[in-house]
Amino acid sequence: MQINLIDIPEEVRSVAETLEKAGFEAYLVGGCTRDLLLKRTPKDWDLTTNAKPEEIQSLFPDHYYNNDYGTVGVKTDSEYETLKVVEVTPYRSEGEYSDARRPDNVTFGVSLEEDLKRRDFTVNAFAFRVSTGNLIDMFGGAEDLASKRLKAVGDPNERFQEDALRMMRAVRLAAQLNFVIENETMAAIAKNAGLLKKIATERVADEFIRTINTNTPMQGIIFMEKLGLLELFIPELVRGIGVEQGGIHQFDVYEHNLRVMQAAADKNYSTAMRLAGLFHDISKPETRREGGKNKQYTFFGHEVVGARVTKKIMERLRLPRELTEEVVNLVRWHMFFADPDEITLAAVRRTIVRVGEDNIENLLNLRVCDRIGMGRPKEEPFRFRKYKAMVDEALRDPISVKMLKIDGDRIMELSGEKPGRRLGYILHALLEEALEDASKNTEEYMENRALELLKLTDEELQTLAEAGKKRQAEEEAAALKSIAREHKVG
């Protein structure tokens, strides 16, 4: 294995050359070196050197420095995002990790060998000297790369006790690179899994999301579960293991959730879609009942309960609010296109309003992934194609106030009504009618109906305007009431 110098961007070579000309050593290290050896494009660039932090800063006036590890971020004029900053870190050794999160002390000015010994995995412990093209491999990383094997540097127990997040990183890298985890390294993860509780939630969540965004997230989640990591931060998923579904389902709840997530990854869908696939049936275990019409089991209300459980999980992991809302919405409504009963255009229009026009396609696509995750050979049966046609038709109908054949200005012109909440109530009441029957969205009907609505009190108008929200709340309350006595799902 070797690295071609022409694969190293000019911005990185320039920083290395500046260090070398000043009498220091400069080596590419970490993930960028590994990616270059694998003929992948690195997402970031890291150099290590025998220069001290203050010496690095003196060579690169345009930099930032605000950390405990001596890392200097050297700014470049690159037009590429991944090259706008090249990080330069002094050779360092680290003291004890008494909290399994960070070293108690850091020492600069040690040798390259001491620096590489503290790294996590052999495939991340290469050093490539840009000036000479010399590749340093002290721990058999080249052999592990060739064997697609992830192995800790030195004693794996020590590495994971130094920083417990490395266990999550091992899983993520295995999924990202499609590698296996070496036996001793795997055994050490299982032995030390409990240390993950000491790691900040945000750091665990970051590695989890990075695993979800690999090409093989199912492999990653399986590793997490088998090694005792998953139950520490998403125990709700583990509950689905061994929970049979019966009927058309070939897999238990747990495996089905993983397969739906993987189907979303195979189609290169977004993070939200992958998470929705993973969580969409998360509450089937607590809502399962034996019996039902032509079914071995029923899971009434699992999408309602599942949305609440999903929200708790994502808030616990402190994931972004917008991502949380999108995923919760998809989980809540994922059963809409699975309902065997006839779906009306009015129902489709209301669903578009609930999930948002931007997300309705994702809801349809989630249904496709759901079928794949059942082991069904056909992704889009006739009924599903019919749903898509109904969505296309519904999108031409009024699904928002701005699509009505009347606006606030016209209502004021007709009636002399002044700006205020009443106008908003009237427009939303008219929208409720148009959602139920799109044929009412004509100028004549809207104008006449607006004049009728103006005769109502503020309270009556508000009730009409919020009818849709009230109906949805009542439906969810009814779904939860039937299972709340036996299960803690509130």
N, C-alpha and C positions, 0 to 999 in steps of 0.2 A: 504493500500500500504506500502511496505517496501523494503529496500535494503539489499541484502545479502552481507555480508562482503567478501565472497569468490569471488564476482564479481569485487572487487576492486583490480587492479594489485598491485603487490609487490612494484613497483617503487613509486606508489602514497602513499601506506601505509607507506613506509619508510620515505618519506618527512613529512607526517603528524606526525609520531612518533617522528621524530627529533624535530619538533616544540613543541609537547606536553612535551617531556622530558626536554625541556628548560624552561618549565613553561608557555607556551602559549597555546591558543586554536587553533584548526585546523578543519575547516569544508569544505567539498566538496560543491560547489555551482554552479549555472548556468546550462547550457545545459547538462553537464555530469550527474548531479544529476537527472535532468528530464529524461534523456535517461535511466539511471539505473532503475528508477521507471517504465518506459515503457518497460523494458526488451530489450532495444536496446544497441548496443555497442557504447560508446561515441567516438567521433572523437578527442576530446582533453580533458584535465583534469585541473580543476581549483580549487585551495584551497583559502580560506580566513582565516585570523588570526588577533588576536589583537596585534601581533608584529608589530613594526614600520619597514619601509623599510630597515633602516640600521641594525636592529636586525636580520631581515631575511637574509640579505647578509652575516652577520658574521657567521651564522650557516651553510651556503652553499657556500664554497669558489668557486666552479665551477658553475658560474651563469652569467647571463647578466642582465643589468639594464640600460634602456635608455628610459624613458617615464615619463609622468606627473601624472600617476595614481598610482605610488608606486609599480607596478607589478614587481616581481623578477622572471625571468625565471630560474628555477633550472634544471641544466643539469643532466641527468642520463646516465647509461651505457646500456640502453635498446636497444635491436635489433629491436624493433618496432618503426616505424616512429612517431606514435601518442603518444609515451611514452618517447621520447628522451628528451622532456622538460615538466616539470610540473610547471605551473604558480602559483605563490603565491602572493596574493594581500592583503594588510592590510584592516581591516574594514575602511570604509571611508564614508564621507558625501560630497555632492557637492553643490556649491553655485548656483547662477543664471546662466541660459544659455542665455545670451543676444544675441547670434548669432544663436540659435537653432541647434548648432552643438556640442559644447563642454562647460563644466562648466567653469565659470570665475575663480573659485578657488576650491581646493580639501582639505578637512580636514581629517587627519588620527587620529586613536586612539579613534574613537567613538565606540558605542556598535554594536553588531551583528544586533540588531533590526534596528538601524539607517542605517546600511549598506544594509539590505534587502529592506528597504522602497524605496530606490532609483532605484531599479531594474525595468525592463520594464514590464514583464508579470508574472502573478501569478505562472505559470508553470515553470518559471525560477527563482523563489524566494524561493526555498527550500534551507535548509542547513542541511548537514548530517555530524555529528561528528564521524569521523572514529574510535576514541578510545573507544567510548561508544555505537555506533550503534544507537544514538539518532537522529531522524529526526525532524527538526524544520519546521513547516508549519504555518506561521503567517497570510497568506492572502487567505486561502482556495484553495491553489493550487491543493491539492489532489482531491477535488471535481471537479475542472475544468479539471484535467487530466482524471478522470473517465467519465466526460461528453463530452470529446473531444472538449473543449471550450477554446478559447484564450481570455484572459481578462487582461486588464492593471492593474498594481498595483496602488491602490488609484485612483486619478482623472486622467482619460485617457488624458484629454486636457493638464494637466500639464506634463505628461510623454512625449507626442509628441512635446510639445513646448520646452522641455528640449533638446531633440534630435529627429529631424524630420525624421532621417533615421529609427527610430523605426516603422514608418508606413510601410515602405517597408519590414522590418523584420517581422512585423505581417503577411503580405501577404505571405512571404516566408515560415514562420513556419506553417501557415494554410495549405499551399500546401504540405509541407514536412511531416507534421504529420497527414494530412487529418482531420484537425480540422475546426470547424466553428469559426468565430470571433463574440464575444459577442456584443449585440446591442449597448451599450453605447460606447464601444471601437470602433466599426465600425463607429458610428456617429461622434466620435471625429476625426477619420482619414479623413472622408469626409470634416469636418469643417476646419481642419488644413492642408489639402493636399498642399496648396500653399507654405507652409514652406519648402517643398522638394527642391524648387529652391535654397535654401541657402546651400544645402548639396553638397559637392565636387562630381563632375561627377564620379570619380573612385569609390566612396563608393556606389553611386546609382547603377552603373553598376555591382558592385560585388554582391549586393543583387538580382539584376535582373538575372544575370547568375546563381546564386545559386537557384533561383526559377525555371529557365529553366531546371535545372538538377535534379529537384525532380521527383517523380513518377507521379505527377498530375500537370504539368505546366499549363495546360489549366485552371484549377481552379484558379491558381495564377494570370494569366493574366486577367481573368474575374474580379477578385477582384480588381486588379489595375485599370481597366477601370471603374468599377462601382463606385469606391471611388474617382475618379478624379486624380489618380496618373499617369496613363499611358500617358495621353495627355501632361504631363509635360516633358517627356523625349523621347517618341516615338509617337508623334502626327500622324505620317504617318500611323500607324496601325489603329488608330481610324477612319480614313477616309473611311475605308472599311465597316463600320457599315451601314447596310441597302442598300448596293450596290448589287442589284440582278445580278446573272450571267446567269440564264436561262439554257436551254438545259438540260444536264445530271446532273447539279449541284443542290443539294437540299438546299444549304445554301448560305447566302450572303458572300461576299469576306472576311469580318472580321472573321466570324465563321469558314469558310473553312480554312483560314490560321491557326487558333487555332487548328482545328481538325487534320490538317496535322502534326503540331508540336507534338500534343498529340500521334498520331500514331507512330511517331519516338521515343517518350518516352516509349510507350508501348513495343516497340521492343528493348528497352535499347540501342538505338543508341547514338552516340557521341553528344557533345555540338554543334558542327558544323552542324550536321544533324538536330538537333532540331531547331536551328536558321534558317537554310535554309528552313525548313518547315514553320516557322512563317513568313518569309519574302518573300517566293517564288512568291506570287501573290500580293505583297504589292502595285504594281503600276497598278493594274487593274482599280482602280477608275478613274485615269486620262487618261487611254487609251481606256476606254469603248466607243463603238459606237453602235448605233442601227442598226439592220439589218445584212445581211450577208447570205451566202449560207446555208440554212437549220438551221440558228441560229437566236436567238432573239437579241443577242449582239455579237460583236467581240471585241477582246482585242489585236489587232495587236501591236507587239513590246513591250508588257508589260514585257517580260523577260529582254529585253535590258535596258529599263528604270528602271526596278526593281533592276537590278544589280547596277546601278549608285546610286539609292536611298539607297539601302542596304549598299553600301560602305560609304555613307555620315553618315548614322545612326551609324554604327560601329566605324567610326573614331570619331564621336561626342562623343560616349561613351568611347572612348579611349581604345577599346578592342585590344588585341594583333594582330599584323600585320599578322601573319601566319593564325590565326583564321579568320580574316577579309578576306584574300585572298581566303581561302577555301570556306567560305560561299558565297562570291560574285560570285565565279566560279560556284557553284552549282545553285545559283539563275539564273545566266546568261544562263545556258545550260539546265535548267530543262525541257524545252519544247521539247528537241531533241527526246526523246522516246515517245512523245505524238503526234508527227506529223503523221497524217493519211496516208500521201503519202508514197510510197515505199522508204525505206532507203537502200542505197547502202553500200557495205562493205567499199568503199573508204570514205564515209561520216562517218562511224563508226570509222575508223582509225583516221580520222582528229579530231573527237570529243575526242578520247582517248588522242591525243596529246594536245588538248586544256585544258582538265580538269586534265590531269595527270593519269597515269596508276593506281596510288594508289587511285584515287577518282572515277574511272569509276563505281565501284561497288556501291559507295554511290549515284551516279547519278541514277543508276537503282533502288536502294532502295528508293530514294526520290520519284520516279515515283509510286512505290507501295503505299507509304504513301499518295501521292496525290490522288490516286484512293480511298483509305480508307476515306480520308477527303471529298470526294465528296458524300459519302454515298453509294458507290458501294459495293455490297456484295462479289464480286470476286476480290481478290487481283491481281492475275496473269493470265489474259486471254491469249488465244493462241498467239495473236500478241505480247504480252509482252514476252512470253517464246521464241518466235522467235528472239526478240531483244537480249535476253541473249545469245542465241546460236550464234548470229552474233558477239557479243562482244568476246565470247570465241574464235571464229575463227579469229577475227581481232587481238587479242592479240598474235597470232602465227605469224602474218605478221609483217613487219618492221614498227615500230612506233617511232623509234629513230635512230640517226646516228650510234650508236653502234650495231644496228641490221642489218646494211647493209652488203652486201657481199664484201665490199671493205672498206679500211681505209686509213688514211693519209699516212701511211708508204708505202702502195702498190702504191698509186698514185705517190709518189715521186720516187719510184723504177721504175715505168713504164715511167715516163716523165722527170725525173731530176728536177722537180719542187722543190723549196726550201720551208721550213716551213714559214707560214705566213697566213694572212687573206684569201688569194685566196683558200687555201686548205679548210678552213672552209666553204667558200661560195660554193665550188664545192660539198662538202659532203651534205650540206643542200639542194642544188638544186637537187641532186640525191635522197634525202629523199622525197622531194616534188613529184617526179615522182613515187617513190615506194608507197607513200601514196595513189596516184591516181590509181596505177595498181601494185599490189604486185607481179605479175608474172615477172616484170622487175628486181626484186631483185635476179639476178644471177651474178656470177663472170664475165661471158662473156659480158653481157649487161653493167654492171657497169663499167668495165674496158674500153670498147669501148666508152661509153658515157662520161666518165671522160676525155678521150683524146680529145673528141669533145669540151667539155666545156672549156678546157684549152686554146682554141683558142679565147675565148671571153674576153672582157675587164673586168676590176674590176667592173665597174658600171653595166655591163650586168649580170655578175655573181651575184652581190648583189641583183639585181632585181629578178632573178630567185630564189635565196635562200630565199628571204623574201616574196615570192608570197603568201604563206599561211596567213601570218600576214596582208598583204595588203588586201587580199580578206575578211578576218574577219572584218577589220576596215571599209571597204566599205559596208559590210552587215549591220553593226551596224549603220553607218551613214544614210543609206537608211531607216532603221527602225525608227530612231529618226526624220528624216526630215519630215515625214508625219504627225507627231503630234506636232512638236515644235511650230508651229504657234499659236496653241490654248492653249498650256499648258507650264508652266515653269518647265521643267524637265532636263535642262542641268546641 
